Amino acid sequence: MQTLLSRAPGPPETLTLETLPDPVAGLGEALVRVKACGVNFPDVLIIEDKYQLLPERPFAPGCEIAGVVEALAPGVSGLELGQRVIAYTAFGGMSELLAVAAERLVPMPEAMPFDEGAALTMTYGTAHYALHERGRLHRGETLLVLGAAGGVGLAAVELGKAAGARVIAAVSSPDKAAAARDAGADQALVYPRGPFDREAAKALSAQFKAACGPAGADVVFDPVGGDYAEAAIRAIAWNGRFLVVGFPAGIPRLPLNLVLLKSCNVVGVAWGAVIRDDPEGESLRVRELIELYDRGLIRPRVSMRFPLARGGDAIARLAAREAIGKIVVMTDPPANGQS
Ligand SMILES: NC(=O)c1ccc[n+]([C@@H]2O[C@H](COP(=O)([O-])OP(=O)(O)OC[C@H]3O[C@@H](n4cnc5c(N)ncnc54)[C@H](OP(=O)(O)O)[C@@H]3O)[C@@H](O)[C@H]2O)c1
C-alpha cells in the first residue's frame, strides 16, 4: 500500500510517498481502506514534532478518515466487511490502508460522501465538546467564533446555530466572511492580520465589542490565539466562557485582571485527551453529529481536495492560512489537484 511518511521532523515538503507491505488488523482492530483523510492544523504541528503527541517514526500524518472495512481481526464484532466507516485516528490517515481499533469506528451514512465523512470527527467533535461540555452554550446566547472559516471554526459556527445561539463570525478576509455567513453565521466581521501594536489591539477589541453588542459575547470560541485572544476576552459578557481551543497565531498571555473584571471563565478544551480516555463517549458524540448531519443542520464544507501523493501540499495550504472550511486528501483517483 502507499503511504505518505514523515521520516524526520520537518515541513510538509519532507513527507515522502512510499510503498509499504499492507498492514494487518491486530487484536481488536479492523483494517480500513482509507478513501479520504481530513487535513487539520495538528498535521502541521505533528510532522515538525511541535504537537503534544509524538508518534514513533516513520509515521503518516492524518488524524481523521473515512473509508471501508477491508478485514476484521478474529473476534471483532459489530462491523461488517465492506461497511463504510469514519474514525479519528490521531495520525496515520494519509495511507491507503490503516488498522484501527474497532471501537473507534463509527458507521457512516450511505448518503454521506467520503470527503465529508473525513471532515466530521475532529473538527465537529472538538467544536461540539467545546461548546456544549466546556462552554455550556444556551439557546439565545451570543457566540463569538474566531478563525470562523477554518476547520474547527466553521464547525463551531454551524453547531452554534444548531444550538440556537446568535453567532458572530470573525475572520481575516471577505471570502472567509462569506463562507462563515453561508454556514449560518448571523454576522461576520473581517479583522486585520496580526501581530498588533497597542493601538491596533484596542481597535480589534472595539471591533469585537461593536459586533457582539453592549452585553458582550456569552461564549468566545478561540481556535486562533495570538493577539486575537486578549482583544476577544475584552468583548466577553459578564460570566462569559472563553474557550481555549488552539494557537495557530501563537500562544497568548492573558492579563488575569480581565478574568476578574468580567467574572468570566477561561476554559481549556483538550478534546484529544478526552477522547483518548473515553472512546465510548466520543463514539456517542460522533453518532450525535451524524444525526445533525442527517437532519441537515451541519455539513462539512470541503473546499480543496488533493491526491495522496500531494498530501504535503494540502498540509502546506492549511499552514499558509489559506483553507476555507476543510481540505481533504483523497486516496482514490480522480483527485488530481484541487477543486
Ligand atoms: N483543543 C483541541 O482539542 C483541538 C482539536 C482540534 C484542533 N485544535 C486546534 O485548533 C486550531 C485550529 O485548527 P483547524 O484544523 O481548524 O485549523 P485551520 O482550518 O487552519 O483554522 C485555523 C484558523 O486560524 C486562523 N489563523 C490565524 N493566524 C493564523 C496563522 N498564523 N496560521 C494559520 N491560521 C491562522 C485562520 O483564520 P483567519 O485567517 O480567519 O484568522 C485559520 O482559518 C489549531 O491550533 C489546532 O491545533 C484543537
The ligand as a MOL file (V3000), in Angstrom:
LIG
                    3D

  0  0  0     0  0            999 V3000
M  V30 BEGIN CTAB
M  V30 COUNTS 48 52 0 0 0
M  V30 BEGIN ATOM
M  V30 1 N -8.2230 21.7690 21.6330 0
M  V30 2 C -8.4670 20.7450 20.8730 0
M  V30 3 O -8.8640 19.6900 21.3540 0
M  V30 4 C -8.2470 20.9040 19.3970 0
M  V30 5 C -8.7780 19.9890 18.4580 0
M  V30 6 C -8.6100 20.2460 17.0960 0
M  V30 7 C -7.8780 21.3560 16.6840 0
M  V30 8 N -7.3380 22.1830 17.6210 0 CHG=1
M  V30 9 C -6.5780 23.3840 17.2580 0
M  V30 10 O -7.4710 24.3300 16.6920 0
M  V30 11 C -6.7280 25.1890 15.8420 0
M  V30 12 C -7.4360 25.2830 14.5010 0
M  V30 13 O -7.3520 24.0240 13.8330 0
M  V30 14 P -8.0030 23.8190 12.3900 0
M  V30 15 O -7.6930 22.4320 11.9760 0
M  V30 16 O -9.3980 24.3160 12.4000 0 CHG=-1
M  V30 17 O -7.0870 24.8130 11.5250 0
M  V30 18 P -7.4810 25.7720 10.3040 0
M  V30 19 O -8.5480 25.1660 9.4770 0
M  V30 20 O -6.1890 26.1190 9.6510 0
M  V30 21 O -8.0810 27.0620 11.0280 0
M  V30 22 C -7.2650 27.8910 11.8030 0
M  V30 23 C -7.6510 29.3370 11.5930 0
M  V30 24 O -6.7660 30.1390 12.3890 0
M  V30 25 C -6.6180 31.4090 11.7940 0
M  V30 26 N -5.2070 31.8520 11.8510 0
M  V30 27 C -4.7760 32.9700 12.4600 0
M  V30 28 N -3.4610 33.0920 12.3680 0
M  V30 29 C -3.0240 32.0280 11.6800 0
M  V30 30 C -1.7370 31.6080 11.2670 0
M  V30 31 N -0.6370 32.3020 11.5510 0
M  V30 32 N -1.6400 30.4620 10.5690 0
M  V30 33 C -2.7360 29.7270 10.2780 0
M  V30 34 N -4.0010 30.0810 10.6580 0
M  V30 35 C -4.1360 31.2380 11.3500 0
M  V30 36 C -7.1150 31.2820 10.3490 0
M  V30 37 O -8.3170 32.0460 10.2870 0
M  V30 38 P -8.2710 33.6050 9.8830 0
M  V30 39 O -7.3560 33.7100 8.6970 0
M  V30 40 O -9.6780 33.8930 9.5680 0
M  V30 41 O -7.7460 34.3000 11.0980 0
M  V30 42 C -7.4630 29.8040 10.1640 0
M  V30 43 O -8.6410 29.6390 9.4030 0
M  V30 44 C -5.3200 24.6040 15.7570 0
M  V30 45 O -4.4730 25.2950 16.6660 0
M  V30 46 C -5.4970 23.1760 16.2090 0
M  V30 47 O -4.3150 22.6100 16.7350 0
M  V30 48 C -7.5110 21.9800 18.9420 0
M  V30 END ATOM
M  V30 BEGIN BOND
M  V30 1 1 1 2
M  V30 2 2 2 3
M  V30 3 1 2 4
M  V30 4 1 4 5
M  V30 5 2 4 48
M  V30 6 2 5 6
M  V30 7 1 6 7
M  V30 8 2 7 8
M  V30 9 1 8 9
M  V30 10 1 8 48
M  V30 11 1 9 10
M  V30 12 1 9 46
M  V30 13 1 10 11
M  V30 14 1 11 12
M  V30 15 1 11 44
M  V30 16 1 12 13
M  V30 17 1 13 14
M  V30 18 2 14 15
M  V30 19 1 14 16
M  V30 20 1 14 17
M  V30 21 1 17 18
M  V30 22 2 18 19
M  V30 23 1 18 20
M  V30 24 1 18 21
M  V30 25 1 21 22
M  V30 26 1 22 23
M  V30 27 1 23 24
M  V30 28 1 23 42
M  V30 29 1 24 25
M  V30 30 1 25 26
M  V30 31 1 25 36
M  V30 32 1 26 27
M  V30 33 1 26 35
M  V30 34 2 27 28
M  V30 35 1 28 29
M  V30 36 1 29 30
M  V30 37 2 29 35
M  V30 38 1 30 31
M  V30 39 2 30 32
M  V30 40 1 32 33
M  V30 41 2 33 34
M  V30 42 1 34 35
M  V30 43 1 36 37
M  V30 44 1 36 42
M  V30 45 1 37 38
M  V30 46 2 38 39
M  V30 47 1 38 40
M  V30 48 1 38 41
M  V30 49 1 42 43
M  V30 50 1 44 45
M  V30 51 1 44 46
M  V30 52 1 46 47
M  V30 END BOND
M  V30 END CTAB
M  END
